[in-house]
Amino acid sequence: MSRRGLRDTITDAPGTKLVGLTVSRIDTVGALASEPAAARDRRICIATVFTNAGRKLVGFTLS
């Protein structure tokens, strides 16, 4: 899911469409931490996303 899902989520966001943002590529995706024992299926991740507006680090939760 990570790269394709992140790209689709960014591309389909209303704000993205409003300003005409396009994702060029998603580079490094890495897990920062896991949720506590109560939610072991969740990971907190960060990705480097390149768009027509520049490069950004994007944090997200993968479950």
N, C-alpha and C positions, 0 to 999 in steps of 0.2 A: 504494500500500500504506500509506503512512505513517499517516494518521489512522485509517482503518478497521482496519488490521492492529494498530496500537497499542491501540485500544479493545478489540478481540477478545482480544489477548494479556493485557491487564489483567483483563478481565471473566472470562476462562477460568482464571486463575491460582487454584490451590487456596487460597492465603492470602486472596485477595480474597473468595472464597465463604465462607471460614471466619468472617471478620469482618463480612460483609455490606456490603462496599464496592461502591458503584455509581459509574460514570463519568457525570458530568453533561454535560461537553463537553471537547473538546480544542481549545485555542486555538492559539497560535503554535507552529509546528513549523519548526525550522531546522537546517541542517547546520553543525556546528562545524568539522569537518575531514574530509579524505579519508585513507584508509589509504595506506601507501607503495606504490610502483610494483608490488610483488608482488601486491597485492590491490586493484586499482583499482575494482572493483565494490562496495566497501564504503564507507559514509559513517558517521561518528559524528554523531548527531543529538541534539537536545534538544527537548522539547515541554512546554508548560504544560498540565497536566491538572487539571481541576476535578472533585472527587468529593464525595460526601456527608460526607467527613471534612475537606474543605478543598482548598486549591490546592497543587500540588506541581510542581516541575520534574523531569521524568523523562528520563534519558539512555538512549539505545538505539543499537544498530548496525543500519543499514539495508543489506541486501545484495541 
